[in-house]
């Protein structure tokens, strides 16, 4: 499998990175965020599984070449929405949704962990109830209007 991605970075307003990977987009983002010279982490604006990532990436770089920040670099002064619209033409599968859901689950798990450490009364204040009858511990989230 191969992927083409569009990344954004708050430290680089107005710029996007269009790249490709044959591993996972999440792993590639981790690699890019590892160097100490990156003040803020890259985030995925859009990513897609494609048939031929080299060809798709090359065509996107050609299409937006007049927006390239520096020759032989993957950075462009371009709206991420425009790049997404072009990439969607070659997409076999949108993987950005899966990445976003993974980030949301991680954030929720972190938040719930913080609440658990603060005690059961805090859980109740946030509309959460601890169900102790089963192993492992389960959390039930009360959603207003659910099932109406």
C-alpha positions in Angstrom: 0.0 0.0 0.0 1.1 3.5 -0.7 -0.2 6.9 0.5 0.0 10.5 -0.5 -0.6 13.1 2.2 -1.1 16.8 2.7 0.4 18.1 6.0 0.0 21.4 7.7 2.0 23.0 10.5 0.9 25.9 12.6 4.6 27.2 12.6 4.3 27.5 8.8 1.1 29.3 8.1 0.0 29.3 4.4 2.3 26.4 3.6 1.5 22.7 3.1 3.7 19.7 2.6 2.7 17.2 -0.1 4.5 13.9 0.3 4.2 10.2 0.1 4.9 7.1 2.1 4.8 3.3 1.7 4.5 2.8 5.5 1.7 4.5 7.4 0.9 8.2 7.3 0.9 8.2 11.1 4.5 6.7 11.1 5.6 9.3 8.5 4.3 12.2 10.6 6.1 10.8 13.6 9.3 10.7 11.6 8.9 14.3 10.4 8.1 15.5 13.9 11.1 13.9 15.5 13.8 16.5 14.6 14.5 19.1 17.2 14.4 21.8 14.5 10.6 21.5 14.1 8.9 24.0 16.6 5.4 22.6 16.2 4.2 19.2 15.0 2.9 18.5 11.6 -0.7 17.4 11.4 -2.5 15.6 8.6 -4.9 17.7 6.6 -5.8 15.0 4.2 -4.3 11.6 3.1 -5.3 9.0 0.6 -4.3 5.5 -0.3 -3.4 5.6 -4.0 -2.4 3.1 -6.7 1.0 4.6 -7.5 2.2 7.1 -4.8 5.3 8.1 -6.8 3.2 9.1 -9.8 0.5 10.8 -7.9 3.0 12.8 -5.8 5.0 13.8 -8.9 1.8 14.9 -10.7 0.7 17.0 -7.7 4.2 18.6 -7.5 4.0 19.4 -11.2 0.5 20.8 -11.0 1.4 23.1 -8.1 5.0 23.7 -9.1 4.5 27.5 -9.4 3.5 27.5 -5.6 6.6 25.5 -4.5 8.5 27.3 -1.8 11.9 25.9 -2.8 13.1 23.7 -5.6 13.3 20.0 -4.8 11.4 20.5 -1.5 7.8 19.3 -0.9 6.5 22.6 0.6 4.0 24.7 -1.2 2.3 28.1 -0.5 -1.1 26.7 -1.3 -4.5 26.2 0.3 -4.6 22.6 1.6 -8.2 22.4 0.3 -7.0 22.9 -3.3 -4.4 20.2 -2.9 -7.0 17.9 -1.3 -9.4 18.4 -4.3 -6.6 17.3 -6.7 -5.5 14.4 -4.6 -9.1 13.1 -4.2 -9.1 12.5 -8.0 -6.5 9.7 -7.5 -7.7 8.4 -4.1 -8.7 4.8 -3.7 -9.4 5.4 0.0 -9.5 8.4 2.3 -7.3 7.6 5.3 -7.4 11.1 6.9 -10.7 10.2 8.6 -9.0 7.2 10.2 -6.1 9.3 11.4 -8.5 11.9 12.8 -10.5 9.3 14.6 -7.3 7.8 16.1 -6.2 11.3 17.4 -9.7 11.8 18.9 -9.6 8.4 20.6 -6.1 9.2 22.0 -7.3 12.6 23.3 -10.4 11.1 24.8 -8.4 8.3 26.5 -6.0 10.9 27.9 -8.8 13.1 29.1 -10.6 10.1 30.7 -7.4 9.0 32.4 -7.0 12.5 33.9 -10.6 12.3 35.2 -10.1 8.9 36.7 -7.1 10.0 38.6 -9.1 12.9 40.1 -11.8 10.6 41.5 -15.3 9.2 41.0 -17.0 12.5 41.9 -15.3 14.2 39.0 -16.5 11.5 36.6 -20.1 12.1 37.8 -19.7 15.8 37.3 -18.8 15.2 33.7 -21.7 12.8 33.0 -19.6 9.7 33.2 -20.5 6.6 35.3 -18.0 3.9 36.3 -19.4 0.4 35.8 -17.6 -1.8 38.2 -19.2 -5.2 37.6 -17.1 -6.2 34.7 -13.4 -6.6 34.0 -11.7 -4.6 32.6 -13.2 -1.4 33.9 -15.7 0.2 31.5 -16.8 3.7 31.2 -20.3 4.6 30.1 -20.7 8.0 28.5 -24.1 9.6 28.9 -25.2 11.4 25.8 -28.0 13.9 26.1 -30.9 13.1 23.7 -29.4 9.7 22.7 -32.1 7.3 21.5 -34.8 10.0 21.3 
